[in-house]
Structure formats: structure tokens, C-alpha cells
Amino acid sequence: MRKRFRELGFNWGNLSTGPLNRISDVPGVLVGHKTLICDEPTTIRTGVTAIVPRSGVFNKPVTAACSVLNGYGKSLGLIQVEELGQIETPIVLTNTLAVGQAFQGIVDYVKSFSDVQSINPVVGECNDGFLNDIRFQAVRPEHVIDAINNAQKCFSMGTVGAGTGMVCFGFKGGIGSSSRRIVITEGEFFVGALVLANFGSFQDLLILNVRVKDVAAAGIKRHSNPSGSIIIILGTNAPLTARQLKRLANHSFLALGMLGAPGYHGSGDVCIAFSTTEGRVVETKETFDQLFRATVESVYEAVCDSLFCAETLCGFKGTVKAIPISELSAHFKK
């Protein structure tokens, strides 16, 4: 894992971050990875990332909502999240053709401690078929269980877990995370974001209002589909209802436009939002202005971290280079 966006002296937004500047600044939230990299019997560059909203989530679900900017995706469990406004399992991210294995992994995990008859696994995906031989289904249910069991507060980002084979704006992408602290009438809270970033065209990327193509060469050696996808996970301990969480999820996509992405016909852009605290904040302008700002700022920086932390990787159809930090730093120093 390379240095993060802020560790390199970059900064964006008006709100302060949480202590870890990760989604795990939300009390109780943990993140785990299982990374799969090998060259036999084929080129594998993939993995699993699990977001655990809180311990014992199956017995005590968290309030939740989801929003879809563009629905070219194969996520699981969103219908019930929309209907009941709850999530009752860890949220698992993986590659497109491993969604079924992720589902089975969550079922096997819950079956290990509960006499379950019905469960709603929540799974998000992006396609890592450029770097990973996606037709060879390397992800297995036991990898999902490993990711859940490995979940912790201080987790790695970039080329790790579900982000192992992802490409973002023509550079190596993957897992990124960030958080913001807010103070509202009801108290002090955190809003955190985790992204699986696999979207965007090199021609479009803006970082701190600088068009990256003007200061750096493309990171990908062979043509790849620029549409891609992004899964955004939002977590907070502010007491929000499912409807209020839906408002935050809707606003999360504003960060993608600020980074230069115009949206694509073949992109799967999904946000899943949850709150670890039951209740409802009073819906004032001041409160939701802060919540919206915290959402957009944390998603923006999470995508930047997915780029800055990721490392160059050679894979199935070619090599994807990491974003060149030296060129960007030199430009900003000028």
C-alpha cells in the first residue's frame, strides 16, 4: 500500500476527518480483505472485501438504504434493503462473476452460528476482467468467510481484496476510504465512505481541479473499457432513518462528477448507506447541509485514496500503472 492522499500533503474539503480517516471511524464498523494473486493455473488478480457494520449484525440489523445512479450492475440484496430499510449481514464486494460465491460465503458464515432459514446477503461487484481471468472463478465461499473474520478497524487500501484487479480513470484503482466528523444538534458523529473504484476515463480525471492528462501519461498499456463501475459504501453513527440515508446515498454520486466522470451507459454505480444508531435526526437545513457535505467529501477522498494507495499491477490482458504521484506533486508545487 502506497502513501495516502493526505499523507502526501494533498487536502480537499472543509470538514475534519475522523482519527483513522476511514469508514471504520464509525464506531463498530470493521473491514476485512482476502486478496487472491497467482499465475497458476491462470492469471488471478481478484479478491473479496467485507464491510461489517457491527458485531452481531444478523441478530441486530442496521438501518439502511441504497441508491443507483446507473444500473449496469449485478448487485444482490438491494430489493430487500429498499423494502425493509435494513441490512442484516456483512456487505461483501467482489468481482462480477463471483457474486454467487459471495452469496454462498455469507450464507455459510451465518449458518455457522445460526439456525437460519432465510437471509438477505448484500453483495456488490465490479468487473476486473482486464487484470484478472474473470472466467476462472477463483473466489470461493471460504474466501468470503476469511475476509469477514479478518475484519479490523485499520485496514489496507488500493490493490487489495475486491480492489485487486480494478482500474480507475485509466490508472490502477481499487479500495479507498475516508471519513468526516460532523457536529449537529443531536451531537458529534462520523460519516465514512468506502469505495470499490473501477470507473472513469483517463481523459476525464480531475484531482483538485487539475486535469491529470495534462501532467501525466496514461497508466494503462492496452485499451480497457472506460465505463467501469463503482460501489460506494456509506456508514454513519448519526441516527438516520432509511429515507434520510437514501438522501445521503443520492448525494454521494456528486463526488464522481467533481472527479470528472460524466457517467456512462455501461456503468454500474451503486451506493449502499447504513446507520449503526437507531433513531431520527431533526431534518433541518443546517443538519443535512453538513451530512451532504460529509458524504461528498468522504467519497471524493476515498476515490483519491483508491488511486494513490494502489500499486502498478501486471495481469491477464496487460499492465495497469499506478497514478504517478511525483508528476502530480511537482505540478502542485509549481
QUIVENQUI-V713758 format. One record per pair of residues at least 24 apart in sequence whose C-alpha atoms are under 8 Angstrom apart, sorted by the first residue. I is the first residue (numbers start at 0). J is the second residue. If there is no record, write none. Layout:
I & J
I & J
This chain:
0 & 155
0 & 156
0 & 157
0 & 158
0 & 308
0 & 309
0 & 310
1 & 157
1 & 307
1 & 308
1 & 309
1 & 310
2 & 307
2 & 308
3 & 304
3 & 307
3 & 308
4 & 300
4 & 303
4 & 304
4 & 307
4 & 308
11 & 207
11 & 296
11 & 300
12 & 296
14 & 179
14 & 180
14 & 181
14 & 292
14 & 293
14 & 296
15 & 179
15 & 180
16 & 177
16 & 178
16 & 179
16 & 180
17 & 178
17 & 179
17 & 180
17 & 189
19 & 153
19 & 178
20 & 176
20 & 177
20 & 178
20 & 179
20 & 191
21 & 153
21 & 176
21 & 177
21 & 178
21 & 191
21 & 192
21 & 193
22 & 176
22 & 177
22 & 178
22 & 190
22 & 191
22 & 192
22 & 193
22 & 233
22 & 234
23 & 152
23 & 153
23 & 191
24 & 152
24 & 178
24 & 189
24 & 191
25 & 188
25 & 189
25 & 190
25 & 191
25 & 234
25 & 235
25 & 236
26 & 236
26 & 275
27 & 52
27 & 53
27 & 54
27 & 275
28 & 52
28 & 53
28 & 152
29 & 53
29 & 150
29 & 151
29 & 152
30 & 147
30 & 149
30 & 150
30 & 151
30 & 152
30 & 153
30 & 154
31 & 146
31 & 147
31 & 148
31 & 149
31 & 150
31 & 151
31 & 154
31 & 160
32 & 145
32 & 146
32 & 147
32 & 149
32 & 150
32 & 159
32 & 160
32 & 161
33 & 142
33 & 143
33 & 145
33 & 146
33 & 159
33 & 160
33 & 161
34 & 159
34 & 160
34 & 161
34 & 163
35 & 137
35 & 138
35 & 160
35 & 163
41 & 132
41 & 135
42 & 130
42 & 131
42 & 132
42 & 314
42 & 315
43 & 130
43 & 131
43 & 132
43 & 133
43 & 137
43 & 314
43 & 315
44 & 127
44 & 130
44 & 131
44 & 132
44 & 163
44 & 164
44 & 314
45 & 93
45 & 94
45 & 127
45 & 131
45 & 137
45 & 138
45 & 160
45 & 161
45 & 162
45 & 163
45 & 164
46 & 93
46 & 94
46 & 138
46 & 142
46 & 159
46 & 160
46 & 161
46 & 162
46 & 163
47 & 91
47 & 92
47 & 93
47 & 94
47 & 138
47 & 142
47 & 143
47 & 146
47 & 160
47 & 161
47 & 162
48 & 91
48 & 92
48 & 93
48 & 143
48 & 146
48 & 147
48 & 160
48 & 161
48 & 162
49 & 89
49 & 90
49 & 91
49 & 92
49 & 143
49 & 146
49 & 147
49 & 150
50 & 89
50 & 90
50 & 91
50 & 147
50 & 150
51 & 88
51 & 89
51 & 90
51 & 147
51 & 150
52 & 89
52 & 90
52 & 234
52 & 273
52 & 275
53 & 275
56 & 86
56 & 87
56 & 88
56 & 89
57 & 87
57 & 88
57 & 109
58 & 87
59 & 87
60 & 85
60 & 86
60 & 87
60 & 88
61 & 85
61 & 86
61 & 87
61 & 273
61 & 274
61 & 275
61 & 276
61 & 277
62 & 86
62 & 239
62 & 240
62 & 241
62 & 273
62 & 274
62 & 275
62 & 276
62 & 277
63 & 240
63 & 241
63 & 244
63 & 245
63 & 271
63 & 272
63 & 273
63 & 274
64 & 241
64 & 242
64 & 244
64 & 245
64 & 248
64 & 271
64 & 272
64 & 273
65 & 244
65 & 245
65 & 248
65 & 269
65 & 270
65 & 271
65 & 272
66 & 245
66 & 248
66 & 249
66 & 269
66 & 270
66 & 271
67 & 249
67 & 267
67 & 268
67 & 269
67 & 270
68 & 249
68 & 252
68 & 267
68 & 268
68 & 269
69 & 262
69 & 263
69 & 264
69 & 265
69 & 266
69 & 267
69 & 268
69 & 269
70 & 266
70 & 267
70 & 268
70 & 269
71 & 264
71 & 265
71 & 266
71 & 267
71 & 268
72 & 124
72 & 125
72 & 228
72 & 266
72 & 267
72 & 268
73 & 98
73 & 123
73 & 124
74 & 98
74 & 121
74 & 122
74 & 123
74 & 124
75 & 102
75 & 120
75 & 121
75 & 122
75 & 123
76 & 119
76 & 120
76 & 121
76 & 122
77 & 121
79 & 119
84 & 241
85 & 241
85 & 273
86 & 119
86 & 121
86 & 273
87 & 118
87 & 119
87 & 120
88 & 119
88 & 120
88 & 121
89 & 120
89 & 121
89 & 147
90 & 120
90 & 121
90 & 122
90 & 123
91 & 121
91 & 122
91 & 123
91 & 143
92 & 122
92 & 123
92 & 124
92 & 161
92 & 195
93 & 122
93 & 123
93 & 124
93 & 125
93 & 160
93 & 161
93 & 162
94 & 124
94 & 125
94 & 126
94 & 127
94 & 133
94 & 161
95 & 124
95 & 125
95 & 126
95 & 127
95 & 133
96 & 126
96 & 133
96 & 134
96 & 136
97 & 136
97 & 138
97 & 139
98 & 122
98 & 123
98 & 124
100 & 138
100 & 139
100 & 140
101 & 138
101 & 139
101 & 140
101 & 143
102 & 140
103 & 140
104 & 139
104 & 140
104 & 141
104 & 142
104 & 143
104 & 144
105 & 140
105 & 143
105 & 144
107 & 140
107 & 144
108 & 144
123 & 230
124 & 230
125 & 165
125 & 195
125 & 197
125 & 227
125 & 228
125 & 229
125 & 230
125 & 267
126 & 165
126 & 197
126 & 227
126 & 228
127 & 164
127 & 165
127 & 166
127 & 197
128 & 164
128 & 315
129 & 164
129 & 223
129 & 314
129 & 315
129 & 316
129 & 317
130 & 164
130 & 165
130 & 312
130 & 313
130 & 314
130 & 315
130 & 316
130 & 317
130 & 318
130 & 319
131 & 164
131 & 314
131 & 315
131 & 316
132 & 315
156 & 304
156 & 305
156 & 308
156 & 309
157 & 304
157 & 305
157 & 306
157 & 307
157 & 308
157 & 309
157 & 310
158 & 308
158 & 309
158 & 310
161 & 195
162 & 195
162 & 196
165 & 195
165 & 196
165 & 197
166 & 196
166 & 197
166 & 198
166 & 319
167 & 196
167 & 197
167 & 198
167 & 199
167 & 200
167 & 227
167 & 306
168 & 197
168 & 198
168 & 199
168 & 200
168 & 201
168 & 202
168 & 203
168 & 204
168 & 225
169 & 199
169 & 200
169 & 201
169 & 217
169 & 218
169 & 219
169 & 223
169 & 225
169 & 319
170 & 201
170 & 217
170 & 218
170 & 219
170 & 306
170 & 319
170 & 320
170 & 321
170 & 322
171 & 218
171 & 306
171 & 309
171 & 310
171 & 311
171 & 312
171 & 319
171 & 320
171 & 321
171 & 322
172 & 196
172 & 197
172 & 305
172 & 306
172 & 309
172 & 321
173 & 197
173 & 305
173 & 306
173 & 309
174 & 301
174 & 302
174 & 304
174 & 305
175 & 300
175 & 301
175 & 302
175 & 303
175 & 304
175 & 305
175 & 306
175 & 308
176 & 297
176 & 298
176 & 300
176 & 301
176 & 302
176 & 304
176 & 305
177 & 297
177 & 298
177 & 300
177 & 301
177 & 304
178 & 293
178 & 297
179 & 293
179 & 294
179 & 296
179 & 297
180 & 293
181 & 289
181 & 290
181 & 293
183 & 285
183 & 286
183 & 289
184 & 286
185 & 280
188 & 235
188 & 236
188 & 237
189 & 235
189 & 236
189 & 237
190 & 233
190 & 234
190 & 235
190 & 236
190 & 237
190 & 290
190 & 293
190 & 294
190 & 297
191 & 233
191 & 234
191 & 235
191 & 294
191 & 297
192 & 231
192 & 232
192 & 233
192 & 234
192 & 294
192 & 297
192 & 298
192 & 301
193 & 231
193 & 232
193 & 233
193 & 298
193 & 301
194 & 229
194 & 230
194 & 231
194 & 232
194 & 298
194 & 301
194 & 302
194 & 305
195 & 229
195 & 230
195 & 231
195 & 305
196 & 228
196 & 229
196 & 230
196 & 302
196 & 305
197 & 227
197 & 228
197 & 229
198 & 225
198 & 226
198 & 227
198 & 228
198 & 229
198 & 266
199 & 225
199 & 226
199 & 227
199 & 260
200 & 225
200 & 226
200 & 260
201 & 225
203 & 258
203 & 259
203 & 260
204 & 258
204 & 259
204 & 260
205 & 257
205 & 258
205 & 259
206 & 258
206 & 303
211 & 327
214 & 326
214 & 327
214 & 330
215 & 323
215 & 326
215 & 327
218 & 319
218 & 320
218 & 321
218 & 322
219 & 317
219 & 318
219 & 319
219 & 320
220 & 317
220 & 318
220 & 319
221 & 316
221 & 317
221 & 318
226 & 262
226 & 263
226 & 264
226 & 265
226 & 266
227 & 265
227 & 266
227 & 267
228 & 266
228 & 267
228 & 268
229 & 266
229 & 267
229 & 268
229 & 269
230 & 267
230 & 268
230 & 269
230 & 270
230 & 271
231 & 268
231 & 269
231 & 270
231 & 271
231 & 298
232 & 270
232 & 271
232 & 272
233 & 270
233 & 271
233 & 272
233 & 273
233 & 294
234 & 272
234 & 273
234 & 274
234 & 275
235 & 273
235 & 274
235 & 275
236 & 274
236 & 275
236 & 276
237 & 274
237 & 275
237 & 276
237 & 280
238 & 274
238 & 275
238 & 276
238 & 277
238 & 278
238 & 279
238 & 280
239 & 274
239 & 276
239 & 277
239 & 278
239 & 279
239 & 280
240 & 277
240 & 278
240 & 279
241 & 273
244 & 272
244 & 273
244 & 274
245 & 272
247 & 272
247 & 290
247 & 291
247 & 294
248 & 272
250 & 291
250 & 294
250 & 295
251 & 291
251 & 294
251 & 295
251 & 298
252 & 295
253 & 295
254 & 295
254 & 296
254 & 298
254 & 299
255 & 299
257 & 299
258 & 299
